[in-house]
């Protein structure tokens, strides 16, 4: 995947974490794979991209980081069930905003985004399409590390 294709998504991650949580997200060099590698992430927010190009974009985080982000955003909850639902909603909203911001860099592709899906469970797998390499960028923040995953045939 060309850096020019990934860069709008990387910039969107930095912007979202800065604006929503006051966190500087420092990116490691991007790497490619097939998406089947074992990982440490406990939750993923995933959504599809469709239009003149297709793909999937995902944010993958440890569960304790999601709790830290909830706290940083000032969101309150009354029960464990409410916390779990609110955490899933937050992860979905984060990936929705990242994708929405990033696709503005591709005006000629007339892209739409699907509603986000949140998947939980240690070492869960994403069924990445076979349309392009799966690119991953690990980000570091003071609240913890997380990963952006992208498979996009722009």
N, CA, C and O atoms as a DFTB+ gen file, in Angstrom:
616 C
 N C O
     1  1       0.849      -1.175       0.000
     2  2       0.000       0.000       0.000
     3  2       0.887       1.228       0.000
     4  3       1.859       1.303       0.752
     5  1       0.557       2.174      -0.829
     6  2       1.337       3.395      -0.916
     7  2       1.163       4.220       0.360
     8  3       0.081       4.274       0.945
     9  1       2.256       4.858       0.772
    10  2       2.182       5.724       1.942
    11  2       1.142       6.816       1.734
    12  3       0.452       7.200       2.678
    13  1       1.021       7.320       0.508
    14  2       0.048       8.384       0.260
    15  2      -1.377       7.908       0.531
    16  3      -2.232       8.721       0.885
    17  1      -1.655       6.619       0.374
    18  2      -2.980       6.075       0.657
    19  2      -3.205       5.951       2.165
    20  3      -4.296       6.242       2.654
    21  1      -2.199       5.529       2.887
    22  2      -2.325       5.322       4.335
    23  2      -2.273       6.630       5.118
    24  3      -2.877       6.730       6.186
    25  1      -1.568       7.624       4.612
    26  2      -1.332       8.849       5.380
    27  2      -2.602       9.556       5.851
    28  3      -2.626      10.018       6.992
    29  1      -3.660       9.668       5.041
    30  2      -4.866      10.321       5.565
    31  2      -5.468       9.596       6.780
    32  3      -6.033      10.235       7.667
    33  1      -5.346       8.282       6.814
    34  2      -5.862       7.517       7.949
    35  2      -4.984       7.724       9.182
    36  3      -5.487       7.851      10.298
    37  1      -3.679       7.758       8.972
    38  2      -2.747       8.005      10.077
    39  2      -2.972       9.404      10.649
    40  3      -3.011       9.581      11.866
    41  1      -3.120      10.386       9.777
    42  2      -3.378      11.760      10.229
    43  2      -4.714      11.852      10.964
    44  3      -4.833      12.581      11.949
    45  1      -5.715      11.117      10.490
    46  2      -7.021      11.134      11.152
    47  2      -6.936      10.533      12.547
    48  3      -7.576      11.034      13.471
    49  1      -6.159       9.471      12.716
    50  2      -5.967       8.874      14.049
    51  2      -5.353       9.905      14.982
    52  3      -5.837      10.106      16.096
    53  1      -4.299      10.550      14.537
    54  2      -3.639      11.559      15.383
    55  2      -4.611      12.664      15.783
    56  3      -4.646      13.082      16.941
    57  1      -5.401      13.133      14.817
    58  2      -6.355      14.200      15.098
    59  2      -7.438      13.794      16.071
    60  3      -7.782      14.556      16.975
    61  1      -7.979      12.603      15.897
    62  2      -9.046      12.132      16.787
    63  2      -8.535      11.973      18.214
    64  3      -9.194      12.407      19.158
    65  1      -7.378      11.363      18.379
    66  2      -6.871      11.147      19.737
    67  2      -6.468      12.457      20.402
    68  3      -6.588      12.600      21.619
    69  1      -5.996      13.403      19.617
    70  2      -5.663      14.714      20.165
    71  2      -6.923      15.473      20.576
    72  3      -7.007      15.986      21.692
    73  1      -7.899      15.545      19.676
    74  2      -9.096      16.337      19.930
    75  2     -10.031      15.703      20.950
    76  3     -10.591      16.404      21.793
    77  1     -10.208      14.387      20.884
    78  2     -11.169      13.735      21.781
    79  2     -10.609      13.469      23.172
    80  3     -11.332      13.544      24.166
    81  1      -9.297      13.153      23.236
    82  2      -8.745      12.687      24.507
    83  2      -7.529      13.471      24.986
    84  3      -7.002      13.192      26.063
    85  1      -7.076      14.450      24.200
    86  2      -5.894      15.213      24.573
    87  2      -4.632      14.374      24.575
    88  3      -3.708      14.648      25.341
    89  1      -4.578      13.350      23.726
    90  2      -3.435      12.441      23.687
    91  2      -2.666      12.596      22.381
    92  3      -3.254      12.701      21.305
    93  1      -1.360      12.608      22.493
    94  2      -0.509      12.583      21.300
    95  2      -0.302      11.126      20.916
    96  3       0.225      10.342      21.704
    97  1      -0.713      10.764      19.713
    98  2      -0.564       9.400      19.213
    99  2       0.631       9.360      18.269
   100  3       0.588       9.927      17.177
   101  1       1.692       8.691      18.691
   102  2       2.921       8.594      17.913
   103  2       2.911       7.297      17.129
   104  3       2.791       6.216      17.705
   105  1       3.039       7.405      15.805
   106  2       2.966       6.246      14.928
   107  2       4.328       5.585      14.759
   108  3       5.350       6.255      14.610
   109  1       4.318       4.254      14.786
   110  2       5.486       3.467      14.401
   111  2       5.441       3.279      12.888
   112  3       4.413       3.544      12.266
   113  1       6.529       2.831      12.297
   114  2       6.484       2.582      10.852
   115  2       5.395       1.560      10.504
   116  3       5.146       0.619      11.257
   117  1       4.758       1.764       9.356
   118  2       3.710       0.841       8.946
   119  2       4.333      -0.478       8.515
   120  3       5.476      -0.535       8.061
   121  1       3.547      -1.531       8.672
   122  2       3.978      -2.857       8.245
   123  2       2.826      -3.515       7.502
   124  3       1.667      -3.159       7.713
   125  1       3.129      -4.448       6.657
   126  2       2.083      -5.156       5.930
   127  2       2.114      -6.630       6.292
   128  3       3.136      -7.165       6.720
   129  1       0.978      -7.265       6.112
   130  2       0.841      -8.689       6.380
   131  2      -0.441      -9.183       5.752
   132  3      -1.017      -8.524       4.886
   133  1      -0.881     -10.339       6.191
   134  2      -2.137     -10.868       5.647
   135  2      -3.288     -10.734       6.625
   136  3      -4.418     -11.107       6.310
   137  1      -3.010     -10.199       7.822
   138  2      -4.063      -9.958       8.800
   139  2      -4.384     -11.129       9.701
   140  3      -5.280     -11.027      10.538
   141  1      -3.677     -12.244       9.554
   142  2      -3.981     -13.419      10.378
   143  2      -3.035     -13.548      11.571
   144  3      -3.124     -14.513      12.329
   145  1      -2.145     -12.597      11.738
   146  2      -1.161     -12.664      12.814
   147  2      -1.838     -12.595      14.185
   148  3      -2.854     -11.920      14.348
   149  1      -1.268     -13.301      15.168
   150  2      -1.747     -13.176      16.540
   151  2      -1.512     -11.735      17.000
   152  3      -0.617     -11.047      16.509
   153  1      -2.337     -11.298      17.950
   154  2      -2.212      -9.923      18.427
   155  2      -2.650      -9.846      19.882
   156  3      -3.183     -10.803      20.443
   157  1      -2.415      -8.697      20.471
   158  2      -2.725      -8.483      21.881
   159  2      -3.997      -7.670      22.108
   160  3      -4.342      -7.398      23.257
   161  1      -4.692      -7.281      21.066
   162  2      -5.806      -6.354      21.175
   163  2      -7.068      -7.058      21.644
   164  3      -7.391      -8.144      21.164
   165  1      -7.779      -6.447      22.574
   166  2      -8.991      -7.034      23.139
   167  2     -10.271      -6.576      22.478
   168  3     -11.317      -7.198      22.663
   169  1     -10.212      -5.488      21.702
   170  2     -11.410      -4.957      21.051
   171  2     -11.005      -4.278      19.744
   172  3      -9.965      -3.624      19.663
   173  1     -11.847      -4.447      18.726
   174  2     -11.623      -3.792      17.439
   175  2     -12.896      -3.090      16.994
   176  3     -13.994      -3.631      17.116
   177  1     -12.734      -1.892      16.483
   178  2     -13.805      -1.186      15.794
   179  2     -13.512      -1.278      14.307
   180  3     -12.435      -0.882      13.861
   181  1     -14.458      -1.797      13.537
   182  2     -14.233      -2.110      12.124
   183  2     -15.332      -1.476      11.296
   184  3     -16.499      -1.481      11.690
   185  1     -14.957      -0.927      10.139
   186  2     -15.999      -0.494       9.199
   187  2     -15.501      -0.634       7.778
   188  3     -14.300      -0.669       7.510
   189  1     -16.464      -0.713       6.877
   190  2     -16.160      -0.888       5.466
   191  2     -16.175       0.432       4.721
   192  3     -16.859       1.380       5.106
   193  1     -15.403       0.469       3.646
   194  2     -15.349       1.605       2.733
   195  2     -15.838       1.110       1.377
   196  3     -15.430       0.042       0.919
   197  1     -16.704       1.876       0.739
   198  2     -17.250       1.462      -0.554
   199  2     -17.391       2.665      -1.456
   200  3     -17.554       3.793      -0.991
   201  1     -17.327       2.418      -2.738
   202  2     -17.430       3.455      -3.758
   203  2     -16.570       3.053      -4.927
   204  3     -16.587       1.892      -5.337
   205  1     -15.810       3.993      -5.479
   206  2     -14.906       3.678      -6.580
   207  2     -13.704       2.864      -6.101
   208  3     -12.940       2.356      -6.922
   209  1     -13.529       2.734      -4.800
   210  2     -12.537       1.865      -4.170
   211  2     -13.232       1.192      -2.990
   212  3     -14.259       1.674      -2.512
   213  1     -12.675       0.086      -2.527
   214  2     -13.264      -0.622      -1.396
   215  2     -12.179      -0.931      -0.375
   216  3     -10.985      -0.912      -0.674
   217  1     -12.636      -1.216       0.836
   218  2     -11.693      -1.620       1.856
   219  2     -12.321      -1.737       3.224
   220  3     -13.529      -1.586       3.406
   221  1     -11.459      -2.009       4.171
   222  2     -11.838      -2.093       5.582
   223  2     -10.799      -1.306       6.371
   224  3      -9.603      -1.369       6.087
   225  1     -11.272      -0.574       7.355
   226  2     -10.398       0.128       8.275
   227  2     -10.804      -0.293       9.684
   228  3     -11.988      -0.430       9.991
   229  1      -9.795      -0.497      10.536
   230  2     -10.068      -0.964      11.898
   231  2      -9.147      -0.266      12.880
   232  3      -8.012       0.085      12.558
   233  1      -9.658      -0.074      14.077
   234  2      -8.830       0.364      15.193
   235  2      -8.881      -0.758      16.215
   236  3      -9.952      -1.280      16.522
   237  1      -7.716      -1.126      16.741
   238  2      -7.600      -2.275      17.643
   239  2      -6.922      -1.807      18.922
   240  3      -5.829      -1.242      18.886
   241  1      -7.582      -2.048      20.057
   242  2      -7.102      -1.522      21.334
   243  2      -7.187      -2.592      22.424
   244  3      -7.980      -3.527      22.320
   245  1      -6.364      -2.450      23.470
   246  2      -6.560      -3.282      24.656
   247  2      -7.766      -2.762      25.439
   248  3      -8.045      -1.563      25.430
   249  1      -8.470      -3.653      26.108
   250  2      -9.679      -3.268      26.844
   251  2      -9.400      -2.226      27.924
   252  3     -10.204      -1.316      28.127
   253  1      -8.258      -2.352      28.622
   254  2      -7.978      -1.365      29.675
   255  2      -7.740       0.031      29.109
   256  3      -7.987       1.024      29.793
   257  1      -7.263       0.119      27.868
   258  2      -7.100       1.435      27.255
   259  2      -8.461       2.054      26.948
   260  3      -8.636       3.263      27.095
   261  1      -9.419       1.242      26.527
   262  2     -10.766       1.761      26.261
   263  2     -11.342       2.351      27.542
   264  3     -11.961       3.415      27.509
   265  1     -11.145       1.675      28.667
   266  2     -11.602       2.218      29.948
   267  2     -10.924       3.554      30.260
   268  3     -11.569       4.474      30.763
   269  1      -9.617       3.662      29.961
   270  2      -8.897       4.924      30.183
   271  2      -9.444       6.028      29.277
   272  3      -9.544       7.183      29.693
   273  1      -9.797       5.673      28.041
   274  2     -10.361       6.663      27.126
   275  2     -11.748       7.111      27.586
   276  3     -12.095       8.287      27.471
   277  1     -12.539       6.169      28.108
   278  2     -13.848       6.535      28.670
   279  2     -13.671       7.552      29.792
   280  3     -14.373       8.562      29.855
   281  1     -12.727       7.266      30.666
   282  2     -12.474       8.166      31.796
   283  2     -11.999       9.535      31.295
   284  3     -12.454      10.570      31.783
   285  1     -11.079       9.536      30.314
   286  2     -10.549      10.797      29.778
   287  2     -11.628      11.627      29.097
   288  3     -11.553      12.855      29.084
   289  1     -12.633      10.960      28.530
   290  2     -13.694      11.689      27.828
   291  2     -14.782      12.180      28.780
   292  3     -15.678      12.919      28.374
   293  1     -14.703      11.769      30.046
   294  2     -15.678      12.220      31.027
   295  2     -16.993      11.459      30.994
   296  3     -17.955      11.855      31.652
   297  1     -17.048      10.374      30.238
   298  2     -18.269       9.573      30.156
   299  2     -18.452       8.805      31.460
   300  3     -17.514       8.202      31.983
   301  1     -19.660       8.839      31.966
   302  2     -19.976       8.115      33.197
   303  2     -20.953       6.999      32.892
   304  3     -21.713       7.083      31.927
   305  1     -20.940       5.957      33.705
   306  2     -21.829       4.813      33.531
   307  2     -22.266       4.332      34.903
   308  3     -21.584       4.567      35.901
   309  1     -23.409       3.655      34.946
   310  2     -23.996       3.282      36.228
   311  2     -23.838       1.813      36.587
   312  3     -24.054       1.441      37.741
   313  1     -23.471       0.976      35.639
   314  2     -23.331      -0.456      35.910
   315  2     -22.286      -1.042      34.970
   316  3     -21.845      -0.380      34.030
   317  1     -21.895      -2.274      35.226
   318  2     -20.939      -2.952      34.357
   319  2     -21.518      -3.137      32.960
   320  3     -20.803      -3.006      31.966
   321  1     -22.787      -3.435      32.884
   322  2     -23.441      -3.592      31.588
   323  2     -23.434      -2.266      30.822
   324  3     -23.183      -2.241      29.618
   325  1     -23.708      -1.179      31.521
   326  2     -23.685       0.151      30.913
   327  2     -22.266       0.510      30.463
   328  3     -22.080       1.084      29.390
   329  1     -21.261       0.169      31.292
   330  2     -19.863       0.439      30.932
   331  2     -19.484      -0.309      29.662
   332  3     -18.862       0.268      28.770
   333  1     -19.849      -1.583      29.566
   334  2     -19.505      -2.383      28.390
   335  2     -20.157      -1.819      27.128
   336  3     -19.516      -1.738      26.080
   337  1     -21.410      -1.437      27.226
   338  2     -22.116      -0.867      26.078
   339  2     -21.528       0.486      25.692
   340  3     -21.374       0.783      24.508
   341  1     -21.202       1.298      26.681
   342  2     -20.624       2.611      26.418
   343  2     -19.232       2.470      25.800
   344  3     -18.876       3.218      24.890
   345  1     -18.449       1.512      26.292
   346  2     -17.112       1.269      25.742
   347  2     -17.202       0.839      24.282
   348  3     -16.445       1.330      23.445
   349  1     -18.112      -0.065      23.970
   350  2     -18.282      -0.509      22.582
   351  2     -18.720       0.663      21.704
   352  3     -18.240       0.813      20.580
   353  1     -19.617       1.480      22.209
   354  2     -20.055       2.654      21.460
   355  2     -18.924       3.629      21.202
   356  3     -18.840       4.213      20.122
   357  1     -18.053       3.810      22.186
   358  2     -16.914       4.710      22.030
   359  2     -15.959       4.196      20.949
   360  3     -15.499       4.971      20.110
   361  1     -15.664       2.907      20.966
   362  2     -14.761       2.328      19.959
   363  2     -15.372       2.485      18.562
   364  3     -14.673       2.838      17.612
   365  1     -16.661       2.225      18.443
   366  2     -17.335       2.405      17.161
   367  2     -17.293       3.848      16.693
   368  3     -17.077       4.113      15.510
   369  1     -17.496       4.774      17.605
   370  2     -17.473       6.195      17.240
   371  2     -16.066       6.637      16.842
   372  3     -15.909       7.431      15.914
   373  1     -15.052       6.139      17.527
   374  2     -13.669       6.500      17.182
   375  2     -13.359       6.100      15.743
   376  3     -12.845       6.915      14.977
   377  1     -13.664       4.848      15.359
   378  2     -13.340       4.404      14.003
   379  2     -14.223       5.115      12.980
   380  3     -13.780       5.375      11.861
   381  1     -15.438       5.427      13.340
   382  2     -16.323       6.160      12.440
   383  2     -15.752       7.550      12.126
   384  3     -15.757       7.978      10.971
   385  1     -15.271       8.238      13.137
   386  2     -14.708       9.579      12.943
   387  2     -13.395       9.493      12.155
   388  3     -13.157      10.302      11.257
   389  1     -12.548       8.519      12.487
   390  2     -11.286       8.357      11.763
   391  2     -11.562       8.142      10.276
   392  3     -10.981       8.825       9.432
   393  1     -12.436       7.206       9.956
   394  2     -12.733       6.915       8.548
   395  2     -13.376       8.120       7.863
   396  3     -13.012       8.466       6.739
   397  1     -14.318       8.749       8.532
   398  2     -14.978       9.914       7.949
   399  2     -14.008      11.033       7.636
   400  3     -14.109      11.674       6.590
   401  1     -13.064      11.275       8.541
   402  2     -12.059      12.310       8.298
   403  2     -11.096      11.901       7.189
   404  3     -10.741      12.727       6.348
   405  1     -10.671      10.650       7.173
   406  2      -9.673      10.190       6.204
   407  2     -10.200      10.177       4.773
   408  3      -9.468      10.521       3.845
   409  1     -11.454       9.787       4.581
   410  2     -11.937       9.654       3.201
   411  2     -12.088      10.999       2.494
   412  3     -12.235      11.038       1.273
   413  1     -12.053      12.085       3.234
   414  2     -12.098      13.401       2.564
   415  2     -10.859      13.636       1.708
   416  3     -10.865      14.514       0.845
   417  1      -9.787      12.855       1.935
   418  2      -8.569      12.982       1.136
   419  2      -8.703      12.295      -0.224
   420  3      -7.796      12.382      -1.052
   421  1      -9.831      11.612      -0.460
   422  2     -10.045      10.880      -1.709
   423  2     -11.344      11.340      -2.375
   424  3     -12.239      10.522      -2.588
   425  1     -11.469      12.634      -2.710
   426  2     -12.745      13.140      -3.234
   427  2     -13.162      12.510      -4.563
   428  3     -14.356      12.428      -4.848
   429  1     -12.225      12.072      -5.367
   430  2     -12.551      11.481      -6.667
   431  2     -13.130      10.070      -6.549
   432  3     -13.683       9.553      -7.519
   433  1     -13.013       9.444      -5.383
   434  2     -13.482       8.068      -5.206
   435  2     -14.926       7.991      -4.728
   436  3     -15.506       6.905      -4.715
   437  1     -15.521       9.112      -4.337
   438  2     -16.908       9.144      -3.875
   439  2     -17.188       7.995      -2.899
   440  3     -18.061       7.162      -3.138
   441  1     -16.434       7.968      -1.802
   442  2     -16.500       6.870      -0.844
   443  2     -17.617       7.037       0.169
   444  3     -17.937       8.148       0.590
   445  1     -18.200       5.919       0.549
   446  2     -19.153       5.837       1.651
   447  2     -18.562       4.912       2.702
   448  3     -17.726       4.061       2.397
   449  1     -19.006       5.087       3.947
   450  2     -18.562       4.203       5.019
   451  2     -19.770       3.481       5.588
   452  3     -20.868       4.030       5.675
   453  1     -19.535       2.231       5.974
   454  2     -20.598       1.440       6.580
   455  2     -20.682       1.776       8.071
   456  3     -19.759       2.371       8.627
   457  1     -21.776       1.399       8.709
   458  2     -21.806       1.552      10.172
   459  2     -20.707       0.690      10.802
   460  3     -20.398      -0.387      10.293
   461  1     -20.125       1.152      11.889
   462  2     -19.052       0.378      12.523
   463  2     -19.581      -0.871      13.223
   464  3     -20.726      -0.929      13.672
   465  1     -18.706      -1.857      13.297
   466  2     -18.947      -3.084      14.047
   467  2     -17.841      -3.176      15.084
   468  3     -16.682      -2.897      14.776
   469  1     -18.180      -3.562      16.306
   470  2     -17.190      -3.713      17.364
   471  2     -17.100      -5.195      17.719
   472  3     -18.110      -5.845      17.988
   473  1     -15.870      -5.717      17.715
   474  2     -15.604      -7.118      18.025
   475  2     -14.711      -7.153      19.251
   476  3     -13.714      -6.434      19.327
   477  1     -15.079      -8.004      20.225
   478  2     -14.284      -8.124      21.443
   479  2     -13.785      -9.555      21.594
   480  3     -14.363     -10.491      21.042
   481  1     -12.709      -9.708      22.346
   482  2     -12.155     -11.018      22.639
   483  2     -10.673     -11.043      22.324
   484  3     -10.232     -10.553      21.284
   485  1      -9.920     -11.618      23.232
   486  2      -8.477     -11.675      23.043
   487  2      -8.139     -12.456      21.781
   488  3      -8.668     -13.545      21.557
   489  1      -7.264     -11.903      20.966
   490  2      -6.777     -12.501      19.721
   491  2      -7.902     -12.797      18.727
   492  3      -7.790     -13.737      17.940
   493  1      -8.977     -12.017      18.749
   494  2     -10.042     -12.169      17.752
   495  2      -9.473     -11.895      16.358
   496  3      -8.462     -11.207      16.218
   497  1     -10.114     -12.425      15.357
   498  2      -9.631     -12.273      13.989
   499  2     -10.606     -11.436      13.165
   500  3     -11.820     -11.506      13.355
   501  1     -10.066     -10.660      12.269
   502  2     -10.848      -9.893      11.308
   503  2     -10.719     -10.603       9.963
   504  3      -9.617     -10.982       9.566
   505  1     -11.823     -10.783       9.271
   506  2     -11.789     -11.389       7.935
   507  2     -11.495     -10.282       6.924
   508  3     -12.402      -9.659       6.373
   509  1     -10.221     -10.062       6.701
   510  2      -9.790      -9.008       5.788
   511  2     -10.063      -9.441       4.355
   512  3      -9.856     -10.608       4.021
   513  1     -10.522      -8.536       3.502
   514  2     -10.722      -8.900       2.089
   515  2      -9.367      -9.128       1.414
   516  3      -8.337      -8.665       1.903
   517  1      -9.379      -9.822       0.324
   518  2      -8.146     -10.132      -0.421
   519  2      -7.920      -9.132      -1.556
   520  3      -7.380      -9.496      -2.601
   521  1      -8.325      -7.884      -1.361
   522  2      -8.257      -6.875      -2.415
   523  2      -6.977      -6.049      -2.385
   524  3      -6.653      -5.368      -3.358
   525  1      -6.250      -6.106      -1.272
   526  2      -5.027      -5.319      -1.100
   527  2      -4.301      -5.873       0.119
   528  3      -4.899      -6.587       0.924
   529  1      -3.022      -5.552       0.263
   530  2      -2.328      -5.972       1.492
   531  2      -2.971      -5.334       2.722
   532  3      -3.558      -4.255       2.638
   533  1      -2.854      -6.001       3.845
   534  2      -3.317      -5.441       5.119
   535  2      -2.150      -4.656       5.713
   536  3      -1.078      -5.205       5.970
   537  1      -2.378      -3.374       5.924
   538  2      -1.371      -2.495       6.488
   539  2      -1.733      -2.243       7.946
   540  3      -2.903      -2.052       8.277
   541  1      -0.734      -2.242       8.810
   542  2      -0.965      -1.952      10.225
   543  2       0.042      -0.904      10.695
   544  3       1.213      -0.926      10.316
   545  1      -0.443       0.006      11.523
   546  2       0.409       1.019      12.145
   547  2       0.119       0.996      13.633
   548  3      -1.020       1.188      14.058
   549  1       1.139       0.762      14.408
   550  2       1.011       0.795      15.870
   551  2       1.229       2.230      16.333
   552  3       2.143       2.918      15.878
   553  1       0.370       2.663      17.246
   554  2       0.469       3.996      17.829
   555  2       0.748       3.866      19.320
   556  3       0.263       2.943      19.975
   557  1       1.526       4.790      19.843
   558  2       1.806       4.853      21.280
   559  2       1.249       6.151      21.838
   560  3       1.379       7.213      21.229
   561  1       0.623       6.048      23.014
   562  2       0.141       7.213      23.757
   563  2       0.464       6.996      25.226
   564  3       0.887       5.908      25.617
   565  1       0.269       8.017      26.034
   566  2       0.473       7.847      27.474
   567  2      -0.606       6.960      28.096
   568  3      -0.429       6.470      29.211
   569  1      -1.714       6.748      27.397
   570  2      -2.781       5.871      27.882
   571  2      -2.595       4.427      27.419
   572  3      -3.336       3.540      27.843
   573  1      -1.615       4.187      26.556
   574  2      -1.356       2.837      26.057
   575  2      -1.173       2.841      24.547
   576  3      -1.288       3.867      23.877
   577  1      -0.884       1.653      24.044
   578  2      -0.673       1.471      22.617
   579  2      -1.926       0.905      21.971
   580  3      -2.738       0.252      22.626
   581  1      -2.073       1.164      20.674
   582  2      -3.174       0.620      19.894
   583  2      -2.713       0.529      18.448
   584  3      -1.603       0.943      18.114
   585  1      -3.575      -0.018      17.591
   586  2      -3.187      -0.236      16.206
   587  2      -4.293       0.184      15.246
   588  3      -5.479      -0.014      15.511
   589  1      -3.880       0.766      14.132
   590  2      -4.756       1.038      13.008
   591  2      -4.501      -0.046      11.984
   592  3      -3.349      -0.309      11.638
   593  1      -5.559      -0.683      11.489
   594  2      -5.444      -1.650      10.414
   595  2      -6.182      -1.136       9.197
   596  3      -7.247      -0.533       9.329
   597  1      -5.633      -1.364       8.014
   598  2      -6.239      -0.851       6.796
   599  2      -5.976      -1.801       5.638
   600  3      -4.843      -2.219       5.402
   601  1      -7.034      -2.131       4.928
   602  2      -6.955      -2.883       3.682
   603  2      -7.817      -2.089       2.703
   604  3      -9.044      -2.093       2.808
   605  1      -7.177      -1.407       1.750
   606  2      -7.884      -0.420       0.930
   607  2      -7.259      -0.417      -0.457
   608  3      -6.046      -0.252      -0.589
   609  1      -8.069      -0.596      -1.483
   610  2      -7.537      -0.703      -2.843
   611  2      -7.646       0.592      -3.645
   612  3      -7.932       0.562      -4.842
   613  1      -7.421       1.710      -2.996
   614  2      -7.459       3.007      -3.693
   615  2      -6.331       3.148      -4.676
   616  3      -6.218       4.177      -5.343
